[in-house]
Amino acid sequence: MKKIIATILLQGYLMASTLLHVNVNSIDIPIIFEQDNRLPLTTVEFIFKDSGFLASNRAGLVSLSASLLNEGDSKLGAIEFAKELEDRAIELSSHSGRETFVFTIEALKEQFDYGLDKLISLIKSPNYKDKVFKKVVNKRLARLNQKRDDFDYIAANGLRSILFKNTPLANPSLGTPESINSLKLDDLKEYINTHIVLDNLIVVAGGDFNKTEVENFVKKFAKSLKRGKVEPIKKIKALDSKELKEQQEETQQAYIYFGAPYNMEANNTKRVIGKVASFILGSSGFGSRLMEEIRVKRGLAYSAYSRFVVNRTNSYFSGYLQTKLESQKEAIDVVKEVVENFVKNGVTKEELDSAKKFFAGSEPLRVELLSQRVNRAFNEYYSGLGLGFSKKELKIIDNLKLDELNNFIKEHPEIQDISFFIVTNKK
């Protein structure tokens, strides 16, 4: 075990991401950078913190803004803009997450500068035509119409509406037909103008760059942005209401989504112990407690899954399964029973040893791609744990004692306060 970890740590050391800073207009811009010149390829993400869909109470506003920014600039329009990029094999896109808004450029090294110029043009002059706005609205409405029969989507959103009632996290990131129809082009303009600003920029860069090249293109991009003050997204706490809600649909199975509070800060190193606990309880597939009790012993579902979610602004326990309509109540009771037993009695040494072997053995698969390594480095930085924490994580897991893990589990009885949202069919 220790030899495996040492080898992994050596590989990580040889191909490690570093943290740089450049100062533009009195703002220190953090850059997570990893050089990899084995191929003439580049990948860069311009990330704007506190700008994801949690930054707005209007469901769908942020993701619709990302869709509009994928429609080219005002000079060329969507088709010509995309054609110029395609002719040079450049991938340029925008998307929104829960807490961040991201522009991504992937290109050959020789074409990166051209892609950067196109991104700057896009941000300075988005395609704010009425017909473009109507186009993205209609595409979103069509997508939402398709989601009407996606019962996993419905149940997942339903669960968040219980756990995070009256907060932005209770809203579907894609919006609803009603919320999308209520949006105006000016709403998207205001969001873009107030959130795509210099003050909340973070850059993740990898590939065939050297340090000077990265600093230079970040300065160029940053100088094209205006200053602006963005309010930090407030922390959102999951409710312990233990609610159970059902939605009736024409379905042949019950879609059961469940969740509870999980009190954990993103920058708390104990989250590593929680990662092991989560693996044993429900995120490891076959062999997990939930899978063993729900599928193997009782045959109630093909699969059952749960995990501990830890973000900067929120943390919670969640899971899901599908079962026969007539088995719905039994499946719910089993979930409660498994979690209660998990908190009360903890795990076995065999379960802990199995988890340790998995994390050590699967580590090379999580760092074999450049994108995996730089994204991991960004998450380390963004969570406040610091670059290189993943190496410490492996040591923490390898040295974890059974009583330490079981004490940690007992310290989190809140995961028993489970709420359920179920898409079912009483007919």
N, C-alpha and C positions, 0 to 999 in steps of 0.2 A: 504493500500500500504506500509506504513512504517513498519508495523508489519511483513509483508511478507519479506521485505528486511532485517529486523533485524534477522529474523529466518535464512535466507540464509547466512547472514554474520556470524552468530554463527556456522552454519554447516561448512562454509569455514574455520573458525578459528580452529575448532576441527580437521579438516583433511587438514591442510595447507602444501604446499610444502615449503621447506627451501633451502637456498643457502649455499653450502659448498665450500671450496677450498682445494686442496692438491697441494703441490709443488713438481715437479719432474724435475730434470735437469734445475733448475732456471725458470721453467714455472709454473705459477699459473693456475691450471685447475679448471674451474667452474663446480660445480655439482648441478643440481636441483634434490632434493630428497624428496620423501614422503614415510613415513613408513606406511605400512598397513599389520598387521600380523593376520588378520582374517582368511586368507587362506595361505598355504605354497607355494605361487606363487611369481614369480619375473619377472620383465620386465625392460630391460635396453637398452638405445639407446646411442651409441657412435657416436656423431655428429661432422663432420668436416666442419667448416664454410668456406665460400668463395671457396667452392669446388663443387657446383652444376653445372648444365649445362651452366649457365651464365659465368662460369669461362673459357669457351673455345669457340672460334669462329667456331670450327669444329662440325657441326651438328651431334648429335648422339654419339659423342665420350664418354661423361661421362656416359650416360645411358647404352652404350654397355660395358663399364668398370664394371658397377654394375652387368650386366648380367654375365660377365666372372667370377666375384668374387662369384657368386652363383653356380659355377661349382666345388666347393671343392678345396682342396689343392693338391700340386704336388705329395704328398706321396700316398694318398688314391684315388684321382680322385673323380669325381662327384658322382658316384653310392655308393661306399663304405663310402665316407664322409657323404652323406645324410643318409645312413642306420644306421651308428653309432649314429647320432643325433636322428633319428626316434625311434630307440630302447629305447631311454631315454626320449622320448616325448619332445625334445628340438627343438624350432623353431629358426633358425639362418638364417638371410638374409641380403642383402644389397640393397639399392636403392638410387637413386639420386633425388633431388628436384631442384628448380631453383637456390638456393643459397647454399645448403648444400648437403653433401654426408653422408649417415647414415648406420650403422650396428646395427641390432636389435637382441637381445637375449630374448626369452621368455621361461621360464623353471620352473619346480618345484624347490623349494629352494635347495633341496639336490643334484640337477643335475646342478645347475648354474655354479659351478666351472669347471665342465667338459666342458660345453658350452663355457665358457670363454677361456679355453685352446685351444679349436678347433678354435675359432676366431683368437687367437694369431697365431696359426699355419697357418691359411688361409692367414693372412696379411703378415707373414714372407715368405711364400712360396706358392703363388697363382698357380693355375693350368695353367701355361703358355705353354701348348702344342699346336702345330699348328692345330691339329685336333679339339681341344676344341675351339680355336679361330674361325675356319671355322664353327663349330657347332653354336656358338652364332650369327655369321654373317648370316648364312642361316636362323636361326629362326627369326632374326630381319627382314630380307628381306621378309620372308613369312608373318610376321605380317604387314609390310608396304603394302604388296600386298592386304591384307584384308582391309586395311584402304582406298583403292582406291574407295570403295563404301560407305564409312562412310562420308556422306556429312557434318555432324556436325563437324567432325574432320578437314575436308578440310576447311570449312568456319572459324573455330576458328583459325587455323594456318594462313589462309589468312588475317584475321583481324590483327593479331600480326605483320605480314609482312608489313602492312601499318603503324600501330601505332609506330612500333619500327624498322623502316627501317635501314639497315646497322648496326645493333647491334646483339649480340648473342640472344636476346629475340625474334628477328624476325625468328630465326631458329626453326623448330620442334624439341622438345627434343628427339624424337625417331630417328631423322635424316631423310634423304631421301635415296632412293635406290642409288643415285649417291654418296652421302657423305659416306654412309656405305661401299660401294665398294671401296672407296678411302682410307679407314683406314687400317693400318697395325698393326700387333701384337705389334710392338715396340711403336706405338702411345699410346696404352692402358697401356703398361708398364711405359712409361714416365709419363702419367697422374697419375697413382696410386703411383708411387715413389715420385712424387713431391707434391701430395695433401693429401695423407693419412699419415700425420705427426703430431708429438706431438704439435707443435706450434699453431695449429688451432683446438684443441680438446675441445669439450664440452660434458658433460655426463648428461643424464637424467635417473634417477633410481627410481623405485617404487616397493613396495611390502614388502615381509617378510625379510627385512634387518634391521640392526641397523646402526647407524652412523659409528661406527668403521669398520664394515664389508664393507660398501660402500667405505670408504676411502682406505681400504686395497686393494680391487679388482681394484679400479681405478688406484692406484699406480702400481699394477702389470701390468695392461694393458698398462699404459702410458710408463713404462720402456721398453716395447717391441717395442715402436715406435722410429723412428729416428727423429732428429731435421730437420726442413726445414722452409724456409720462403715462405709464400704464399701471393701473391699480393691481396689486397682487391678488390672485384668486384666493378667496377665503377658504379655510379648511372646512370640510363637510363631514359630519359624523353620522354614521349609519345608525338607524333607529333600532331599538330593542323591543319593538311593539308586538312581536310574535303573531303577526296577522296571517290570515289565509284567505286569499282571493281566488275566485275562479272566473274564467271567461269561457262561455259556451261557443263552440264552433263545430262545423261538420268534420270531425276528426275520428279516426279509428283508434287512436291512442291518447293517453294522457301525457301532456308535456309538463313536467314538474320542475320548476326552478326554485331554488331555495337559497337563503342568505341570512347573515347575522352580522352584528358588529365584530370587529377584530381590532383591538386597541394596539396599534403599532405605528411608530413614526418611521418615515422613509430613511432617516439618517441613524436609526438605532441598529447597532451591530447585532442585536439579539434577533433581528429579522432572519438571520441565517438559521438560527435554531428553529424558527417558525417555518422556514423553507423545508427543513427535514420533517417536521411534524406534519406539514401539509402533504408532503410526498407520501408518507405512511397512511394518512387518513384517506386521501382521495385522489391525488394527482399522479399516481404512479401506474395507473391502468391495472392490469391483472396483478394481484397481490396486495392491492390497497384494501383497507378495511371496508370501504363502501362497496367496492366491486365484489369482494369476497362474500359479504353478507347479502347484497341485493341480487347479484347474478348467480354466483357459484352455489350458494347454499339454498336460495329461494327461487331462483329463476324468474325474478320479477322484471328484469330489464336486460337488454343486450349490453349496455354499458351504463356506468354511473361514475360521475366525476365531481371533484370539488377542489378548491384551491383557496389560498390566502392571497388577496390582492392588496398590494402596498404601493401607494403613490404618495407624492408630496402633499396633496390636498385631501386625500381620503384613503381609508383602508377598511376592508371588510372581508368576510368569509362568504363564498358563494359556491353553488354547485347545481347540477342538473341531472335528470334521467328521463327516460320515456318508459312507460309501462302500459299494460292493458287497462282499459277503462275500469274493469271490475277489480283491478289490483291497486287502484290509486290510493285508497286509504291505507292499505297494508304497507305500500312503499313509503308513504309519508311517515308512518309509525316507525319503520325500520331506520330511516334517516335519523330521526330524533334519538332512537335507541343507540345507534352506532356512535353518534356524536357525544351523547351523555356518557356512554361507557368509555369513550376515548378520553374525555376530560377526567373522569373519576379514577380510571385504572391505568391510564398511560399506555405505553407501548412495551414490547418485549425486546430483549437483547438481540434476538434474531432479526426483528424488523429494523432495528437501528443498524446492525451490521450490513444488512441488505441495502439500506439506503446509502450508507457510506460507500459501498462498492459501486453503486450506480453513479453517484456524483463524481467519484474519482475516475471511473472508467469512461463516462460520457463526456468529460471535460474537453478532450481534443475535438469532438464534433461541434462544440459550441464556439470554437475559436479558429476553425479551419479557413473561414472566409474573411476577407478584409472587412466587408460590411458588418459581419458579426462582431469583429473586434472593436471597430470604432463605435458601433452602436452600444456595445457593452460599456466602453469607456465613457460615452456620453451619459449613460444611465448612472454610472458611478459618480460622475461629477454632479449631475443634476439632482440626485438624491441627497447629496451632501456627504456621502461616504468617502469620496476621494478616489482619484485614479489609482488603479492597482488593487482595489479592495477585493476583487474576485480571487486574487491569489491568497489573500488573508482568509477569505471565505472557505477555501479548500482546507486550510489548516484548522479553522474552527470546527468544521465538520469532522475532520479526521480525529481531532482530540475530544470530540463531544462524548460525555459520559451519559450512561442511561439515566441516572438519577437527575442529572442536570436537565435533560430533555423532558423527563416526566414532571419535574418541578415547573418548568416553563409551561407545559400544557395545562397544569393545574392553575397557573396564574392567569389563564385566559378562559374563565367560565362563560364569558360573554358570547362565545361562539355557539352556546346552547340556546340562545334567544333567537330561534330560527323563525323566519317568516317564509311563506310559500306563495308563489303565484302559479296557477295551474290553468293550462288550456285543455279543456276536456269537453265531453259530449254526454250529457245526462240522458239523451234519447237512447 
